[in-house]
């Protein structure tokens, strides 16, 4: 992962710097979120995330907007989140663009060329929402499966933290045993 400074040695913004074929540093800087008291001067961006973003831009043939990239832990906690989001590590982006949600939704559903190409780039988590997608380069599940969630059409759903883990079956089993025990002793 490369860390990109926002300013040169003279304090000038480096927004014009191309970090990939289609994206500039300024687009990433504008997609960073922090508290006003925090002074973000640089941002980590994994190269494979850039490759995936350029690939998606090629596939839809239209510009892609970076809605969110790096978020500070303090910002996440202020929003009521855990602070463990992949965004706090610079490993995640939320993207929007005409046709992007449909492209990703189809890729996951059909496990087509786009799906496998994203996995080859190290995209191990995908979230789908009404008007944007989340992708990140977190470590894969032990099984190798993709972390995936679909909140499309769920207007009441609050975006969950990007680091939501799979179900903790141990806790679920304990809860089930407690319920069976209670039910058995009610009779």
N, C-alpha and C positions, 0 to 999 in steps of 0.2 A: 504494500500500500504506500502510495506516495503522499506526502504532505505538501500542499500548495499554499504558499504565503499569499495573502490578499494585497500586500503592499510591497513596493520595491524599497531600496535602501533610502530613497528620498521621501518616502511616505506617500507616493503616488499609487493609486489603485491599479491593480493588474487585471482588471475586468476583461480586457481585450485578449488575453492569453488563451489560445486554443489548447484545451486539455484533451480533446479528441477531435475526430473529423468534423463533428457537428456541434459540439458544445464548448462554450467558453467558461473561463473561471468565474466571470461575472454572473453567469446563470446559476452556478453553484453557490456563490456568495449570497445572491438574492434568495436562495432557497434554504438559508441557514436561519435557525431560530434560537434566540437566547434571551435572557433577561436584559433589561436596559443597563443594568450595572455590570454585565459581563462584556468584555472587550474581545471579541473573536477576531483574531488576526491571521488565522490559517485554517485550512480544512483538509482532513484526510480523504482521499478518494482512491478506492481500489481500481487498478487498471482493468481488471476483468469486468467490473461494473460499467466502465466506460465502453468496453467492447460490446457488452450486451445492449447498452443504450444506443450506440451507433447502429448495431444490427437491427434493432427495433425500428429506428428511424428509416433505415433502408427498406424494411419490410412494408411500412405503411406509406412510404413515399411522401411524407409530409412532416413538418416540424413537430417536435415533441417538446412540451413544457415541463420543466422540473418544478413541481409544486413544493416539494420538501426534500431536503437532503440531511444535513447535519443539524442536530438539535442538542442543546446542552442538557445535562441531567437536571439542572435547576429549572429549566424551562419545562421539561417533561413533568416534573413533580408539581410545578405551579399549575399545570393543566390537569392534575389529578391522575397522572399516569405513574407507572412504577419507576421510571427512570432507567429501565433495563432495555429499552428499545434499541434495535440495531441502528437506528438513526443516531444515537448518542456515540456510536463508534465510527460513524461515517460510512457504514456498510450498506445503507439502504437509501432508496429514492422512491418518492411517489411521483408518478408521471402521468401526464394527460396529453391527449392528442386525438384528432379525429380518426376513428377506427382502431385505436389502441386497445381499448377495453375488449372489444369483440375479438381482436386478434389473439390476445392473451387468453381470454376465456375459451376460445376454440382450441388453442394450443394445449391447454391443460386437459380439456375434455377429451380431445382426440389423441393426445400424446403424439403430435405430429412433428414435422421437421423443426418448427419454431420452438416447441417444447424442448426437444433434445439439444438444439443449439444453445438455448438459454442454460440448460443444465451443464453443457460443455464449458460455458463461460463461468460456471461456478455459482449460478443463481440457484439457491437452495430454498428460497421462500418466495411465494407469490400470494398477494392479496388482491382481490378484485372488488371494486366499489363501483357505484353508479357512473362516475365520471373520471375515475383515475385508477391506476394500478400501482401496487407496491411490489418492488422486487428488492431482494437483498442477497448478500454473499455470506451469510452466517455459515457456520459449520453445518454439514448435512446431518440429518437424523442418522442414528446408528444403523437403521435399516436401509439407509440410502434414499428413502422416500423424500419427497418434497414437502416442506411445510406449506400448507395451503389453506386459505380461507376465502369465502365469497360472501360479501356483504351487499352485493348488488340487489337493489329493490328493497332493502331492509332500512327504511327511513328512521326507524326507532333505534337502530343499532349504533352505538358509539364505537368509533374505530378502536379496536383492541390494540394493546401493545404488540409491537412487532415480534416480541420474543416469546409470545405465548407458547408454552410447551404442550406437547401432546398430553392426553389424559394420564393422570397418575393412577394407574390401575391398582396400586397397593392401597391407596386411600379409598378408592371405590370399593375394593373388596372388604376392607374393614367396615365401611359404612353398611354394606350389604349384610355382613355377619351381625352387626348390631341390630339392624332392622329385623332379621330373622329371629334373633334371640328375643327381642321385645315382643314380636308377634307370637312366638311360641309360648311365652310366659303370660300372655294376655288371656289365654284359654283356660 
